[in-house]
Amino acid sequence: MVFSGALINKRLDKLREKAINKTTDAVFVPVIEGYNWQSCYYFSGFTGSSGAVVVTKRDAFFITDARYTTQAAFEVPFEVVDRKGSRLIDGAIELMKKLSIKRLGVQEDKMPVSLYFSLAKEFEMFDVSQDVSSIRRKKSKEEVDLIKKACDLAACALEDAVASIKDVRTEKEFDALLEYNLAKIGADGGWQDHKFIVASGARSALPHGRASDKAFSVGEWITVDFGARYKGYVSDITRNVFLGDIPEEWKDRHEILLEAQRAAVQVLRPGAQCADVDAAARNVIEKAGYGSAFTHGTGHGIGLDVHEAPTLSPSSKGVLVVGDVVTIEPGIYIEGVGGMRVEDNYVITPQGAECISSAVPKVFMVSI
């Protein structure tokens, strides 16, 4: 069991306080063939691919089938119900009707349309997406420790991949080597729900450039945006690997990004406006003359998902709180020429912020 029964019960109580005591009789959190496993895992500890949590004002139930009842009995600290041959949705509806549920809360932004309409035929529906997001946003010590471990695993995997780069010819091969290294050292693997970004030379101007068949060349750099997943939780780190001597102007741009990151980190603290964190990084890049080349927000939350609340962008309205785990990732992208990004992970503490990805060198310089 990854999470203690006490921790899961604490999470369920928060869900009751935010979502059930207001308008709903229950909250329904499914995982169906692996889809939206994160919230189901968070509120139950279940690591399989088919099941659902039903949380009422006083109780909680986990419904699944015979493939997973033994596993669920070990992982889930509340009552497990076997749906006995029916479809998951049919079994869940039957259970909830027995519980006299009329008003049902669901994560509308994480639910397939067909499933939503099946439920809407039987219950009055309410969206609790924001409630679930706000509960998952503030990380416990246990969660921070898992993210730290994911950062450490990512550091090892990247350093090993760079050490073997002479045996790697293309972006796709480097991507595959990262995935292999992560699995070899005990990570769950990579992000699973997202592809890594491995982009070299002019392709590095693509902020989300997935690995291609492009071969590496001396004088280029590889921008690598990747992370490990450990017991469900992810790290999200970006580094640049210099292949021999690269143009001086790009070394200078890399220094600008490091300065922008440091400026943003200085703002990280409880109560800081998320937009102010973005502005701190953006101001450095704008003063250097690359304002139009910084085309995305400065950061975002991470946890069970690679992208979670809060967001750190010019349009962000919220403030940072103790327990937020966020990325700081300024970038410069020049179409047809190339781009770079530097990204680290920080946990917001009562005193300010702690970098939890500091084990990863800021830049890699390789002779090939």
Residue, then its C-alpha position, 0 to 999 in steps of 0.5 A: m500500500v503506497f498510502s496509509g489508510a489514515l492518509i486516504n481517509k483524510r483525503l476523503d474527509k476533505l472531499r466530503e467537506k468541499a464537495i459533498n456537504k454542499t450540494t451532492d449526496a456522493v462523489f463518483v471517481p472512476v478509472i476505466e481502462g486506465y483513463n483518469w487513474q490519477s484521482c481514483y488512485y489518490f482517493s483509494g490507493f488502487t493501482g489497477s485499470s478498472g474500478a471506481v470510488v463512491v464517496t458518500k457523506r459517511d462511507a466510501f466504497f470501491i467497486t471493481d470486478a474479479r480481476y481486481t478484487t484481491q488487489a483492491a482488498f490489499e490496496v484500498p482501505f475501505e469496503v470493496v464491492d465486486r460488480k459480479g459480471s456487469r459493466l463497471i458503470d452498471g454495477a456502480i449505478e446499481l450500488m449508488k441506487k441502493l445507497s439512495i444517491k440522487r445528486l452525484g458529483v463527478q470530474e466533468d473535465k476528466m470523464p468520457v462523454s458516454l459515461y457522463f450521459s449514462l450517469a446523467k440518465e440516473f442522477e442529478m449531476f454536479d461538477v466537482s472538478q475544481d474541488v478535486s483539483s484544489i484538494r490534490r494541489k496541496k501536497s503532503k510530506e509523503e507526496v513531496d518525498l515521492i516527487k523528490k524521489a522522482c527528481d533523483l531518478a530523473a537525474c540518474a537517468l539523464e546523466d547515464a544517457v548523456a554518458s552513453i550519447k556517443d552510442v546514440r545517433t538520433e533523438k528517438e534513440f536518446d528518448a528510448l534510452l531515457e525511458y530504459n534508464l528510468a525503468k532500470i533504476g526503479a522508476d515506474g517509467g516516464w510520464q506515460d500520459h505524455k511524450f518526452i520532448v527531445a529536440s536538437g538543432a533547429r528543432s529545439a525551437l519547438p517548445h513541445g518538439r517530440a523526438s524525431d529521426k533527426a540525427f545529432s550533429v556537432g555544434e548543436w544542442i539537445t533540449v530534453d524535457f522529461g521526468a520520472r514517475y515514481k509510485g504515481y508521482v512525476s518530476d518535470i525537468t528540462r536540460n540542454v545538452f551541448l554537443g561540442d562547441i555551440p555558438e556563443e550567442w546560444k551560450d549567452r541565451h542559456e545564461i539569460l534563462l538561468e538568470a530568469q529562473r533565479a529571478a522567478v525563484q526569488v518570488l516563490r513563497p506562500g502568498a505570492q501572486c502566480a502572475d508575479v512569479d511569471a513576470a519576474a522571469r519574463n522581465v529578465i528575458e524581455k530586457a535581454g531583447y527576447g520577450s517575443a521569443f518566450t511563448h509560454g507560461t513560466g511554470h505549472g504545478i506537478g503531482l500525479d499529473v505532469h500539469e496540475a494547478p497552479t499555473l504561473s503565467p501572465s493571466s494567472k489569478g491565484v496565489l501560491v500556498v504551502g505544499d504547492v509543487v511547481t516548475i520554473e521553466p523560462g524558454i527562448y525559441i527562435e523559429g528556424v534557428g533553435g530554442m532552449r528551456v531550463e526547468d526545475n521543480y520547487v516545493i513551496t514551504p513556510q519559509g519560501a521555496e526549496c528546489i527538489s531537482s537540484a541533483v540534475p546538472k544545469v547543463f551538459m557539455v559533451s565531446i562527440 
